[in-house]
Amino acid sequence: MTAHEYQFNVAMSCSGCSGAVNRVLSKLDGVSDVKITLEDQKVVVKTEDVSYDTVLAQIKKSGKAVRSGEVIA
């Protein structure tokens, strides 16, 4: 298994928004940790063998706009 860490800038204006993002990511098999900072509109996702594109698509399912994203590790 390969661990990955991704960071996304997601348009979130309230705790309901961050909760929606957290819920869709928590349902994704292979996600080991999700850290959401509402003030910075930042989502950091740690996974085991889940691709960047899969995580990105899952965040988009929440209906929130993803402004940018990058692979951290």
PDB file of N, CA, C, O and CB in Angstrom:
ATOM      1  N   MET A   1       0.829  -1.189   0.000  1.00  0.00           N
ATOM      2  CA  MET A   1       0.000   0.000   0.000  1.00  0.00           C
ATOM      3  C   MET A   1       0.867   1.244   0.000  1.00  0.00           C
ATOM      4  O   MET A   1       1.960   1.270   0.566  1.00  0.00           O
ATOM      5  CB  MET A   1      -0.939   0.003   1.201  1.00  0.00           C
ATOM      6  N   THR A   2       0.355   2.260  -0.641  1.00  0.00           N
ATOM      7  CA  THR A   2       1.077   3.515  -0.701  1.00  0.00           C
ATOM      8  C   THR A   2       0.229   4.610  -0.065  1.00  0.00           C
ATOM      9  O   THR A   2      -0.929   4.802  -0.434  1.00  0.00           O
ATOM     10  CB  THR A   2       1.443   3.874  -2.160  1.00  0.00           C
ATOM     11  N   ALA A   3       0.806   5.313   0.877  1.00  0.00           N
ATOM     12  CA  ALA A   3       0.096   6.422   1.523  1.00  0.00           C
ATOM     13  C   ALA A   3       0.227   7.671   0.667  1.00  0.00           C
ATOM     14  O   ALA A   3       1.288   7.958   0.112  1.00  0.00           O
ATOM     15  CB  ALA A   3       0.645   6.681   2.955  1.00  0.00           C
ATOM     16  N   HIS A   4      -0.866   8.402   0.573  1.00  0.00           N
ATOM     17  CA  HIS A   4      -0.881   9.661  -0.160  1.00  0.00           C
ATOM     18  C   HIS A   4      -1.511  10.735   0.709  1.00  0.00           C
ATOM     19  O   HIS A   4      -2.331  10.456   1.583  1.00  0.00           O
ATOM     20  CB  HIS A   4      -1.644   9.518  -1.500  1.00  0.00           C
ATOM     21  N   GLU A   5      -1.105  11.977   0.443  1.00  0.00           N
ATOM     22  CA  GLU A   5      -1.722  13.111   1.130  1.00  0.00           C
ATOM     23  C   GLU A   5      -2.004  14.179   0.093  1.00  0.00           C
ATOM     24  O   GLU A   5      -1.127  14.562  -0.681  1.00  0.00           O
ATOM     25  CB  GLU A   5      -0.809  13.663   2.278  1.00  0.00           C
ATOM     26  N   TYR A   6      -3.254  14.661   0.090  1.00  0.00           N
ATOM     27  CA  TYR A   6      -3.688  15.662  -0.878  1.00  0.00           C
ATOM     28  C   TYR A   6      -4.251  16.862  -0.141  1.00  0.00           C
ATOM     29  O   TYR A   6      -4.841  16.731   0.932  1.00  0.00           O
ATOM     30  CB  TYR A   6      -4.738  15.078  -1.850  1.00  0.00           C
ATOM     31  N   GLN A   7      -4.060  18.036  -0.732  1.00  0.00           N
ATOM     32  CA  GLN A   7      -4.627  19.254  -0.153  1.00  0.00           C
ATOM     33  C   GLN A   7      -5.471  19.948  -1.209  1.00  0.00           C
ATOM     34  O   GLN A   7      -5.056  20.079  -2.361  1.00  0.00           O
ATOM     35  CB  GLN A   7      -3.509  20.204   0.378  1.00  0.00           C
ATOM     36  N   PHE A   8      -6.648  20.390  -0.813  1.00  0.00           N
ATOM     37  CA  PHE A   8      -7.570  21.058  -1.728  1.00  0.00           C
ATOM     38  C   PHE A   8      -8.031  22.374  -1.128  1.00  0.00           C
ATOM     39  O   PHE A   8      -8.187  22.492   0.087  1.00  0.00           O
ATOM     40  CB  PHE A   8      -8.779  20.157  -2.046  1.00  0.00           C
ATOM     41  N   ASN A   9      -8.248  23.361  -1.985  1.00  0.00           N
ATOM     42  CA  ASN A   9      -8.893  24.605  -1.589  1.00  0.00           C
ATOM     43  C   ASN A   9     -10.334  24.488  -2.067  1.00  0.00           C
ATOM     44  O   ASN A   9     -10.598  24.470  -3.269  1.00  0.00           O
ATOM     45  CB  ASN A   9      -8.161  25.887  -2.193  1.00  0.00           C
ATOM     46  N   VAL A  10     -11.268  24.409  -1.113  1.00  0.00           N
ATOM     47  CA  VAL A  10     -12.675  24.148  -1.422  1.00  0.00           C
ATOM     48  C   VAL A  10     -13.524  25.308  -0.926  1.00  0.00           C
ATOM     49  O   VAL A  10     -13.349  25.770   0.202  1.00  0.00           O
ATOM     50  CB  VAL A  10     -13.149  22.811  -0.786  1.00  0.00           C
ATOM     51  N   ALA A  11     -14.444  25.782  -1.763  1.00  0.00           N
ATOM     52  CA  ALA A  11     -15.337  26.880  -1.383  1.00  0.00           C
ATOM     53  C   ALA A  11     -16.319  26.394  -0.319  1.00  0.00           C
ATOM     54  O   ALA A  11     -17.276  25.681  -0.621  1.00  0.00           O
ATOM     55  CB  ALA A  11     -16.103  27.429  -2.624  1.00  0.00           C
ATOM     56  N   MET A  12     -16.067  26.792   0.943  1.00  0.00           N
ATOM     57  CA  MET A  12     -16.936  26.415   2.057  1.00  0.00           C
ATOM     58  C   MET A  12     -17.182  27.668   2.891  1.00  0.00           C
ATOM     59  O   MET A  12     -16.238  28.359   3.272  1.00  0.00           O
ATOM     60  CB  MET A  12     -16.298  25.261   2.927  1.00  0.00           C
ATOM     61  N   SER A  13     -18.447  27.960   3.173  1.00  0.00           N
ATOM     62  CA  SER A  13     -18.754  29.183   3.906  1.00  0.00           C
ATOM     63  C   SER A  13     -19.283  28.939   5.319  1.00  0.00           C
ATOM     64  O   SER A  13     -19.421  29.884   6.096  1.00  0.00           O
ATOM     65  CB  SER A  13     -19.754  29.982   3.138  1.00  0.00           C
ATOM     66  N   CYS A  14     -19.579  27.685   5.660  1.00  0.00           N
ATOM     67  CA  CYS A  14     -20.138  27.407   6.985  1.00  0.00           C
ATOM     68  C   CYS A  14     -19.807  25.982   7.409  1.00  0.00           C
ATOM     69  O   CYS A  14     -19.254  25.197   6.639  1.00  0.00           O
ATOM     70  CB  CYS A  14     -21.666  27.625   6.991  1.00  0.00           C
ATOM     71  N   SER A  15     -20.160  25.669   8.658  1.00  0.00           N
ATOM     72  CA  SER A  15     -19.867  24.325   9.161  1.00  0.00           C
ATOM     73  C   SER A  15     -20.692  23.269   8.429  1.00  0.00           C
ATOM     74  O   SER A  15     -20.279  22.112   8.351  1.00  0.00           O
ATOM     75  CB  SER A  15     -20.138  24.251  10.668  1.00  0.00           C
ATOM     76  N   GLY A  16     -21.847  23.648   7.894  1.00  0.00           N
ATOM     77  CA  GLY A  16     -22.638  22.719   7.095  1.00  0.00           C
ATOM     78  C   GLY A  16     -21.895  22.314   5.840  1.00  0.00           C
ATOM     79  O   GLY A  16     -21.935  21.154   5.429  1.00  0.00           O
ATOM     80  N   CYS A  17     -21.208  23.283   5.229  1.00  0.00           N
ATOM     81  CA  CYS A  17     -20.409  23.012   4.020  1.00  0.00           C
ATOM     82  C   CYS A  17     -19.270  22.047   4.340  1.00  0.00           C
ATOM     83  O   CYS A  17     -19.075  21.051   3.643  1.00  0.00           O
ATOM     84  CB  CYS A  17     -19.841  24.330   3.430  1.00  0.00           C
ATOM     85  N   SER A  18     -18.525  22.350   5.394  1.00  0.00           N
ATOM     86  CA  SER A  18     -17.400  21.481   5.747  1.00  0.00           C
ATOM     87  C   SER A  18     -17.903  20.110   6.182  1.00  0.00           C
ATOM     88  O   SER A  18     -17.239  19.104   5.934  1.00  0.00           O
ATOM     89  CB  SER A  18     -16.552  22.117   6.866  1.00  0.00           C
ATOM     90  N   GLY A  19     -19.064  20.057   6.825  1.00  0.00           N
ATOM     91  CA  GLY A  19     -19.656  18.782   7.220  1.00  0.00           C
ATOM     92  C   GLY A  19     -20.009  17.928   6.021  1.00  0.00           C
ATOM     93  O   GLY A  19     -19.807  16.714   6.033  1.00  0.00           O
ATOM     94  N   ALA A  20     -20.543  18.571   4.968  1.00  0.00           N
ATOM     95  CA  ALA A  20     -20.899  17.844   3.747  1.00  0.00           C
ATOM     96  C   ALA A  20     -19.656  17.241   3.099  1.00  0.00           C
ATOM     97  O   ALA A  20     -19.674  16.092   2.658  1.00  0.00           O
ATOM     98  CB  ALA A  20     -21.620  18.775   2.751  1.00  0.00           C
ATOM     99  N   VAL A  21     -18.575  18.021   3.044  1.00  0.00           N
ATOM    100  CA  VAL A  21     -17.318  17.536   2.463  1.00  0.00           C
ATOM    101  C   VAL A  21     -16.784  16.382   3.309  1.00  0.00           C
ATOM    102  O   VAL A  21     -16.346  15.364   2.772  1.00  0.00           O
ATOM    103  CB  VAL A  21     -16.263  18.685   2.370  1.00  0.00           C
ATOM    104  N   ASN A  22     -16.819  16.539   4.612  1.00  0.00           N
ATOM    105  CA  ASN A  22     -16.329  15.490   5.513  1.00  0.00           C
ATOM    106  C   ASN A  22     -17.131  14.198   5.338  1.00  0.00           C
ATOM    107  O   ASN A  22     -16.554  13.111   5.325  1.00  0.00           O
ATOM    108  CB  ASN A  22     -16.403  15.964   6.977  1.00  0.00           C
ATOM    109  N   ARG A  23     -18.448  14.308   5.204  1.00  0.00           N
ATOM    110  CA  ARG A  23     -19.300  13.117   5.040  1.00  0.00           C
ATOM    111  C   ARG A  23     -18.964  12.352   3.768  1.00  0.00           C
ATOM    112  O   ARG A  23     -18.832  11.129   3.804  1.00  0.00           O
ATOM    113  CB  ARG A  23     -20.775  13.516   5.021  1.00  0.00           C
ATOM    114  N   VAL A  24     -18.822  13.056   2.637  1.00  0.00           N
ATOM    115  CA  VAL A  24     -18.555  12.329   1.386  1.00  0.00           C
ATOM    116  C   VAL A  24     -17.167  11.690   1.410  1.00  0.00           C
ATOM    117  O   VAL A  24     -16.977  10.604   0.862  1.00  0.00           O
ATOM    118  CB  VAL A  24     -18.676  13.278   0.174  1.00  0.00           C
ATOM    119  N   LEU A  25     -16.196  12.355   2.044  1.00  0.00           N
ATOM    120  CA  LEU A  25     -14.848  11.781   2.104  1.00  0.00           C
ATOM    121  C   LEU A  25     -14.787  10.601   3.063  1.00  0.00           C
ATOM    122  O   LEU A  25     -14.052   9.643   2.823  1.00  0.00           O
ATOM    123  CB  LEU A  25     -13.837  12.845   2.527  1.00  0.00           C
ATOM    124  N   SER A  26     -15.551  10.662   4.143  1.00  0.00           N
ATOM    125  CA  SER A  26     -15.558   9.568   5.120  1.00  0.00           C
ATOM    126  C   SER A  26     -16.134   8.289   4.528  1.00  0.00           C
ATOM    127  O   SER A  26     -15.808   7.194   4.987  1.00  0.00           O
ATOM    128  CB  SER A  26     -16.357   9.969   6.356  1.00  0.00           C
ATOM    129  N   LYS A  27     -16.980   8.413   3.522  1.00  0.00           N
ATOM    130  CA  LYS A  27     -17.594   7.243   2.877  1.00  0.00           C
ATOM    131  C   LYS A  27     -16.646   6.559   1.889  1.00  0.00           C
ATOM    132  O   LYS A  27     -16.915   5.445   1.439  1.00  0.00           O
ATOM    133  CB  LYS A  27     -18.873   7.659   2.155  1.00  0.00           C
ATOM    134  N   LEU A  28     -15.549   7.218   1.555  1.00  0.00           N
ATOM    135  CA  LEU A  28     -14.620   6.702   0.555  1.00  0.00           C
ATOM    136  C   LEU A  28     -13.673   5.691   1.203  1.00  0.00           C
ATOM    137  O   LEU A  28     -12.931   6.037   2.121  1.00  0.00           O
ATOM    138  CB  LEU A  28     -13.820   7.857  -0.101  1.00  0.00           C
ATOM    139  N   ASP A  29     -13.697   4.439   0.727  1.00  0.00           N
ATOM    140  CA  ASP A  29     -12.795   3.420   1.251  1.00  0.00           C
ATOM    141  C   ASP A  29     -11.352   3.818   0.980  1.00  0.00           C
ATOM    142  O   ASP A  29     -11.018   4.251  -0.123  1.00  0.00           O
ATOM    143  CB  ASP A  29     -13.102   2.044   0.629  1.00  0.00           C
ATOM    144  N   GLY A  30     -10.496   3.669   1.991  1.00  0.00           N
ATOM    145  CA  GLY A  30      -9.082   3.984   1.824  1.00  0.00           C
ATOM    146  C   GLY A  30      -8.691   5.339   2.369  1.00  0.00           C
ATOM    147  O   GLY A  30      -7.502   5.650   2.443  1.00  0.00           O
ATOM    148  N   VAL A  31      -9.673   6.168   2.758  1.00  0.00           N
ATOM    149  CA  VAL A  31      -9.355   7.465   3.362  1.00  0.00           C
ATOM    150  C   VAL A  31      -9.085   7.221   4.843  1.00  0.00           C
ATOM    151  O   VAL A  31      -9.940   6.703   5.561  1.00  0.00           O
ATOM    152  CB  VAL A  31     -10.525   8.512   3.154  1.00  0.00           C
ATOM    153  N   SER A  32      -7.882   7.603   5.296  1.00  0.00           N
ATOM    154  CA  SER A  32      -7.512   7.350   6.686  1.00  0.00           C
ATOM    155  C   SER A  32      -7.695   8.568   7.576  1.00  0.00           C
ATOM    156  O   SER A  32      -7.859   8.425   8.788  1.00  0.00           O
ATOM    157  CB  SER A  32      -6.086   6.887   6.759  1.00  0.00           C
ATOM    158  N   ASP A  33      -7.669   9.781   6.989  1.00  0.00           N
ATOM    159  CA  ASP A  33      -7.799  10.995   7.802  1.00  0.00           C
ATOM    160  C   ASP A  33      -8.255  12.150   6.925  1.00  0.00           C
ATOM    161  O   ASP A  33      -7.835  12.283   5.776  1.00  0.00           O
ATOM    162  CB  ASP A  33      -6.459  11.342   8.504  1.00  0.00           C
ATOM    163  N   VAL A  34      -9.122  12.981   7.490  1.00  0.00           N
ATOM    164  CA  VAL A  34      -9.588  14.186   6.806  1.00  0.00           C
ATOM    165  C   VAL A  34      -9.463  15.337   7.786  1.00  0.00           C
ATOM    166  O   VAL A  34     -10.005  15.271   8.890  1.00  0.00           O
ATOM    167  CB  VAL A  34     -11.066  14.031   6.288  1.00  0.00           C
ATOM    168  N   LYS A  35      -8.757  16.392   7.399  1.00  0.00           N
ATOM    169  CA  LYS A  35      -8.660  17.590   8.222  1.00  0.00           C
ATOM    170  C   LYS A  35      -9.221  18.754   7.403  1.00  0.00           C
ATOM    171  O   LYS A  35      -8.754  19.034   6.299  1.00  0.00           O
ATOM    172  CB  LYS A  35      -7.172  17.864   8.674  1.00  0.00           C
ATOM    173  N   ILE A  36     -10.227  19.423   7.962  1.00  0.00           N
ATOM    174  CA  ILE A  36     -10.861  20.531   7.266  1.00  0.00           C
ATOM    175  C   ILE A  36     -10.676  21.797   8.096  1.00  0.00           C
ATOM    176  O   ILE A  36     -11.016  21.828   9.278  1.00  0.00           O
ATOM    177  CB  ILE A  36     -12.370  20.245   7.009  1.00  0.00           C
ATOM    178  N   THR A  37     -10.138  22.839   7.469  1.00  0.00           N
ATOM    179  CA  THR A  37      -9.995  24.135   8.107  1.00  0.00           C
ATOM    180  C   THR A  37     -10.926  25.093   7.396  1.00  0.00           C
ATOM    181  O   THR A  37     -10.646  25.533   6.280  1.00  0.00           O
ATOM    182  CB  THR A  37      -8.518  24.640   8.070  1.00  0.00           C
ATOM    183  N   LEU A  38     -12.040  25.417   8.047  1.00  0.00           N
ATOM    184  CA  LEU A  38     -13.059  26.253   7.425  1.00  0.00           C
ATOM    185  C   LEU A  38     -12.534  27.662   7.142  1.00  0.00           C
ATOM    186  O   LEU A  38     -12.826  28.234   6.093  1.00  0.00           O
ATOM    187  CB  LEU A  38     -14.294  26.325   8.318  1.00  0.00           C
ATOM    188  N   GLU A  39     -11.758  28.220   8.078  1.00  0.00           N
ATOM    189  CA  GLU A  39     -11.239  29.585   7.915  1.00  0.00           C
ATOM    190  C   GLU A  39     -10.387  29.716   6.651  1.00  0.00           C
ATOM    191  O   GLU A  39     -10.479  30.706   5.925  1.00  0.00           O
ATOM    192  CB  GLU A  39     -10.412  29.988   9.144  1.00  0.00           C
ATOM    193  N   ASP A  40      -9.557  28.699   6.401  1.00  0.00           N
ATOM    194  CA  ASP A  40      -8.666  28.721   5.230  1.00  0.00           C
ATOM    195  C   ASP A  40      -9.308  28.052   4.012  1.00  0.00           C
ATOM    196  O   ASP A  40      -8.753  28.083   2.914  1.00  0.00           O
ATOM    197  CB  ASP A  40      -7.341  28.026   5.562  1.00  0.00           C
ATOM    198  N   GLN A  41     -10.482  27.447   4.218  1.00  0.00           N
ATOM    199  CA  GLN A  41     -11.169  26.686   3.175  1.00  0.00           C
ATOM    200  C   GLN A  41     -10.250  25.610   2.599  1.00  0.00           C
ATOM    201  O   GLN A  41     -10.163  25.403   1.388  1.00  0.00           O
ATOM    202  CB  GLN A  41     -11.657  27.625   2.055  1.00  0.00           C
ATOM    203  N   LYS A  42      -9.564  24.931   3.534  1.00  0.00           N
ATOM    204  CA  LYS A  42      -8.581  23.925   3.158  1.00  0.00           C
ATOM    205  C   LYS A  42      -9.033  22.551   3.618  1.00  0.00           C
ATOM    206  O   LYS A  42      -9.538  22.390   4.729  1.00  0.00           O
ATOM    207  CB  LYS A  42      -7.207  24.260   3.749  1.00  0.00           C
ATOM    208  N   VAL A  43      -8.849  21.566   2.753  1.00  0.00           N
ATOM    209  CA  VAL A  43      -9.163  20.175   3.073  1.00  0.00           C
ATOM    210  C   VAL A  43      -7.908  19.356   2.816  1.00  0.00           C
ATOM    211  O   VAL A  43      -7.385  19.349   1.702  1.00  0.00           O
ATOM    212  CB  VAL A  43     -10.380  19.640   2.226  1.00  0.00           C
ATOM    213  N   VAL A  44      -7.422  18.668   3.842  1.00  0.00           N
ATOM    214  CA  VAL A  44      -6.259  17.790   3.706  1.00  0.00           C
ATOM    215  C   VAL A  44      -6.745  16.355   3.912  1.00  0.00           C
ATOM    216  O   VAL A  44      -7.371  16.033   4.922  1.00  0.00           O
ATOM    217  CB  VAL A  44      -5.118  18.168   4.739  1.00  0.00           C
ATOM    218  N   VAL A  45      -6.444  15.507   2.939  1.00  0.00           N
ATOM    219  CA  VAL A  45      -6.921  14.133   2.955  1.00  0.00           C
ATOM    220  C   VAL A  45      -5.738  13.180   2.919  1.00  0.00           C
ATOM    221  O   VAL A  45      -4.870  13.287   2.052  1.00  0.00           O
ATOM    222  CB  VAL A  45      -7.870  13.867   1.770  1.00  0.00           C
ATOM    223  N   LYS A  46      -5.706  12.241   3.871  1.00  0.00           N
ATOM    224  CA  LYS A  46      -4.687  11.186   3.872  1.00  0.00           C
ATOM    225  C   LYS A  46      -5.377   9.907   3.450  1.00  0.00           C
ATOM    226  O   LYS A  46      -6.454   9.576   3.945  1.00  0.00           O
ATOM    227  CB  LYS A  46      -3.995  11.029   5.284  1.00  0.00           C
ATOM    228  N   THR A  47      -4.743   9.182   2.523  1.00  0.00           N
ATOM    229  CA  THR A  47      -5.345   7.965   1.997  1.00  0.00           C
ATOM    230  C   THR A  47      -4.328   6.843   1.882  1.00  0.00           C
ATOM    231  O   THR A  47      -3.118   7.055   1.962  1.00  0.00           O
ATOM    232  CB  THR A  47      -5.975   8.232   0.646  1.00  0.00           C
ATOM    233  N   GLU A  48      -4.857   5.651   1.694  1.00  0.00           N
ATOM    234  CA  GLU A  48      -4.065   4.477   1.324  1.00  0.00           C
ATOM    235  C   GLU A  48      -4.541   4.065  -0.062  1.00  0.00           C
ATOM    236  O   GLU A  48      -5.672   3.603  -0.218  1.00  0.00           O
ATOM    237  CB  GLU A  48      -4.217   3.291   2.380  1.00  0.00           C
ATOM    238  N   ASP A  49      -3.713   4.223  -1.041  1.00  0.00           N
ATOM    239  CA  ASP A  49      -4.005   3.753  -2.402  1.00  0.00           C
ATOM    240  C   ASP A  49      -5.256   4.355  -3.050  1.00  0.00           C
ATOM    241  O   ASP A  49      -5.897   3.690  -3.864  1.00  0.00           O
ATOM    242  CB  ASP A  49      -4.148   2.278  -2.381  1.00  0.00           C
ATOM    243  N   VAL A  50      -5.616   5.582  -2.712  1.00  0.00           N
ATOM    244  CA  VAL A  50      -6.729   6.254  -3.381  1.00  0.00           C
ATOM    245  C   VAL A  50      -6.131   7.365  -4.232  1.00  0.00           C
ATOM    246  O   VAL A  50      -5.322   8.156  -3.747  1.00  0.00           O
ATOM    247  CB  VAL A  50      -7.786   6.821  -2.346  1.00  0.00           C
ATOM    248  N   SER A  51      -6.528   7.425  -5.503  1.00  0.00           N
ATOM    249  CA  SER A  51      -5.918   8.400  -6.405  1.00  0.00           C
ATOM    250  C   SER A  51      -6.428   9.812  -6.135  1.00  0.00           C
ATOM    251  O   SER A  51      -7.516  10.008  -5.592  1.00  0.00           O
ATOM    252  CB  SER A  51      -6.191   8.019  -7.856  1.00  0.00           C
ATOM    253  N   TYR A  52      -5.620  10.779  -6.525  1.00  0.00           N
ATOM    254  CA  TYR A  52      -5.987  12.196  -6.416  1.00  0.00           C
ATOM    255  C   TYR A  52      -7.320  12.447  -7.116  1.00  0.00           C
ATOM    256  O   TYR A  52      -8.198  13.109  -6.563  1.00  0.00           O
ATOM    257  CB  TYR A  52      -4.881  13.100  -7.022  1.00  0.00           C
ATOM    258  N   ASP A  53      -7.471  11.920  -8.331  1.00  0.00           N
ATOM    259  CA  ASP A  53      -8.693  12.153  -9.108  1.00  0.00           C
ATOM    260  C   ASP A  53      -9.928  11.584  -8.420  1.00  0.00           C
ATOM    261  O   ASP A  53     -11.006  12.171  -8.502  1.00  0.00           O
ATOM    262  CB  ASP A  53      -8.555  11.543 -10.496  1.00  0.00           C
ATOM    263  N   THR A  54      -9.783  10.460  -7.749  1.00  0.00           N
ATOM    264  CA  THR A  54     -10.900   9.852  -7.028  1.00  0.00           C
ATOM    265  C   THR A  54     -11.330  10.743  -5.858  1.00  0.00           C
ATOM    266  O   THR A  54     -12.521  10.968  -5.643  1.00  0.00           O
ATOM    267  CB  THR A  54     -10.514   8.444  -6.519  1.00  0.00           C
ATOM    268  N   VAL A  55     -10.352  11.241  -5.112  1.00  0.00           N
ATOM    269  CA  VAL A  55     -10.657  12.128  -3.980  1.00  0.00           C
ATOM    270  C   VAL A  55     -11.289  13.420  -4.492  1.00  0.00           C
ATOM    271  O   VAL A  55     -12.260  13.908  -3.913  1.00  0.00           O
ATOM    272  CB  VAL A  55      -9.371  12.440  -3.157  1.00  0.00           C
ATOM    273  N   LEU A  56     -10.746  13.973  -5.567  1.00  0.00           N
ATOM    274  CA  LEU A  56     -11.295  15.197  -6.159  1.00  0.00           C
ATOM    275  C   LEU A  56     -12.747  14.993  -6.581  1.00  0.00           C
ATOM    276  O   LEU A  56     -13.599  15.833  -6.292  1.00  0.00           O
ATOM    277  CB  LEU A  56     -10.450  15.636  -7.369  1.00  0.00           C
ATOM    278  N   ALA A  57     -13.032  13.897  -7.254  1.00  0.00           N
ATOM    279  CA  ALA A  57     -14.402  13.604  -7.700  1.00  0.00           C
ATOM    280  C   ALA A  57     -15.337  13.465  -6.500  1.00  0.00           C
ATOM    281  O   ALA A  57     -16.487  13.900  -6.553  1.00  0.00           O
ATOM    282  CB  ALA A  57     -14.432  12.311  -8.554  1.00  0.00           C
ATOM    283  N   GLN A  58     -14.849  12.865  -5.431  1.00  0.00           N
ATOM    284  CA  GLN A  58     -15.673  12.676  -4.232  1.00  0.00           C
ATOM    285  C   GLN A  58     -16.004  14.025  -3.590  1.00  0.00           C
ATOM    286  O   GLN A  58     -17.134  14.235  -3.149  1.00  0.00           O
ATOM    287  CB  GLN A  58     -14.949  11.762  -3.214  1.00  0.00           C
ATOM    288  N   ILE A  59     -15.037  14.936  -3.531  1.00  0.00           N
ATOM    289  CA  ILE A  59     -15.298  16.266  -2.972  1.00  0.00           C
ATOM    290  C   ILE A  59     -16.337  16.987  -3.834  1.00  0.00           C
ATOM    291  O   ILE A  59     -17.231  17.648  -3.307  1.00  0.00           O
ATOM    292  CB  ILE A  59     -13.982  17.101  -2.883  1.00  0.00           C
ATOM    293  N   LYS A  60     -16.218  16.861  -5.148  1.00  0.00           N
ATOM    294  CA  LYS A  60     -17.175  17.516  -6.049  1.00  0.00           C
ATOM    295  C   LYS A  60     -18.592  16.985  -5.863  1.00  0.00           C
ATOM    296  O   LYS A  60     -19.559  17.701  -6.125  1.00  0.00           O
ATOM    297  CB  LYS A  60     -16.745  17.328  -7.497  1.00  0.00           C
ATOM    298  N   LYS A  61     -18.728  15.725  -5.409  1.00  0.00           N
ATOM    299  CA  LYS A  61     -20.055  15.151  -5.141  1.00  0.00           C
ATOM    300  C   LYS A  61     -20.776  15.908  -4.030  1.00  0.00           C
ATOM    301  O   LYS A  61     -22.004  15.875  -3.952  1.00  0.00           O
ATOM    302  CB  LYS A  61     -19.929  13.670  -4.762  1.00  0.00           C
ATOM    303  N   SER A  62     -20.015  16.593  -3.170  1.00  0.00           N
ATOM    304  CA  SER A  62     -20.631  17.357  -2.084  1.00  0.00           C
ATOM    305  C   SER A  62     -21.293  18.623  -2.611  1.00  0.00           C
ATOM    306  O   SER A  62     -22.051  19.282  -1.898  1.00  0.00           O
ATOM    307  CB  SER A  62     -19.588  17.714  -1.023  1.00  0.00           C
ATOM    308  N   GLY A  63     -20.998  18.962  -3.881  1.00  0.00           N
ATOM    309  CA  GLY A  63     -21.573  20.159  -4.476  1.00  0.00           C
ATOM    310  C   GLY A  63     -20.726  21.405  -4.259  1.00  0.00           C
ATOM    311  O   GLY A  63     -21.095  22.493  -4.701  1.00  0.00           O
ATOM    312  N   LYS A  64     -19.619  21.255  -3.596  1.00  0.00           N
ATOM    313  CA  LYS A  64     -18.739  22.405  -3.330  1.00  0.00           C
ATOM    314  C   LYS A  64     -17.720  22.569  -4.466  1.00  0.00           C
ATOM    315  O   LYS A  64     -17.251  21.592  -5.048  1.00  0.00           O
ATOM    316  CB  LYS A  64     -18.005  22.230  -1.967  1.00  0.00           C
ATOM    317  N   ALA A  65     -17.401  23.808  -4.755  1.00  0.00           N
ATOM    318  CA  ALA A  65     -16.425  24.103  -5.806  1.00  0.00           C
ATOM    319  C   ALA A  65     -15.012  23.895  -5.279  1.00  0.00           C
ATOM    320  O   ALA A  65     -14.658  24.379  -4.203  1.00  0.00           O
ATOM    321  CB  ALA A  65     -16.598  25.547  -6.327  1.00  0.00           C
ATOM    322  N   VAL A  66     -14.212  23.171  -6.050  1.00  0.00           N
ATOM    323  CA  VAL A  66     -12.807  22.966  -5.702  1.00  0.00           C
ATOM    324  C   VAL A  66     -11.998  23.967  -6.511  1.00  0.00           C
ATOM    325  O   VAL A  66     -11.938  23.886  -7.738  1.00  0.00           O
ATOM    326  CB  VAL A  66     -12.340  21.483  -5.982  1.00  0.00           C
ATOM    327  N   ARG A  67     -11.369  24.922  -5.803  1.00  0.00           N
ATOM    328  CA  ARG A  67     -10.611  25.988  -6.471  1.00  0.00           C
ATOM    329  C   ARG A  67      -9.249  25.499  -6.933  1.00  0.00           C
ATOM    330  O   ARG A  67      -8.772  25.871  -8.005  1.00  0.00           O
ATOM    331  CB  ARG A  67     -10.440  27.186  -5.539  1.00  0.00           C
ATOM    332  N   SER A  68      -8.623  24.654  -6.107  1.00  0.00           N
ATOM    333  CA  SER A  68      -7.303  24.135  -6.468  1.00  0.00           C
ATOM    334  C   SER A  68      -7.026  22.901  -5.627  1.00  0.00           C
ATOM    335  O   SER A  68      -7.726  22.615  -4.655  1.00  0.00           O
ATOM    336  CB  SER A  68      -6.189  25.212  -6.261  1.00  0.00           C
ATOM    337  N   GLY A  69      -5.998  22.185  -6.021  1.00  0.00           N
ATOM    338  CA  GLY A  69      -5.602  20.999  -5.285  1.00  0.00           C
ATOM    339  C   GLY A  69      -4.183  20.617  -5.633  1.00  0.00           C
ATOM    340  O   GLY A  69      -3.672  20.969  -6.697  1.00  0.00           O
ATOM    341  N   GLU A  70      -3.550  19.892  -4.727  1.00  0.00           N
ATOM    342  CA  GLU A  70      -2.188  19.464  -4.966  1.00  0.00           C
ATOM    343  C   GLU A  70      -1.894  18.194  -4.191  1.00  0.00           C
ATOM    344  O   GLU A  70      -2.540  17.896  -3.186  1.00  0.00           O
ATOM    345  CB  GLU A  70      -1.203  20.565  -4.586  1.00  0.00           C
ATOM    346  N   VAL A  71      -0.918  17.459  -4.669  1.00  0.00           N
ATOM    347  CA  VAL A  71      -0.435  16.266  -3.972  1.00  0.00           C
ATOM    348  C   VAL A  71       0.668  16.734  -3.042  1.00  0.00           C
ATOM    349  O   VAL A  71       1.653  17.329  -3.480  1.00  0.00           O
ATOM    350  CB  VAL A  71       0.079  15.149  -4.978  1.00  0.00           C
ATOM    351  N   ILE A  72       0.496  16.460  -1.751  1.00  0.00           N
ATOM    352  CA  ILE A  72       1.502  16.869  -0.764  1.00  0.00           C
ATOM    353  C   ILE A  72       2.535  15.768  -0.575  1.00  0.00           C
ATOM    354  O   ILE A  72       3.735  16.032  -0.513  1.00  0.00           O
ATOM    355  CB  ILE A  72       0.838  17.215   0.586  1.00  0.00           C
ATOM    356  N   ALA A  73       2.056  14.527  -0.485  1.00  0.00           N
ATOM    357  CA  ALA A  73       2.980  13.408  -0.262  1.00  0.00           C
ATOM    358  C   ALA A  73       2.474  12.175  -0.973  1.00  0.00           C
ATOM    359  O   ALA A  73       3.109  11.122  -0.910  1.00  0.00           O
ATOM    360  CB  ALA A  73       3.155  13.121   1.242  1.00  0.00           C
TER     361      ALA A  73
END
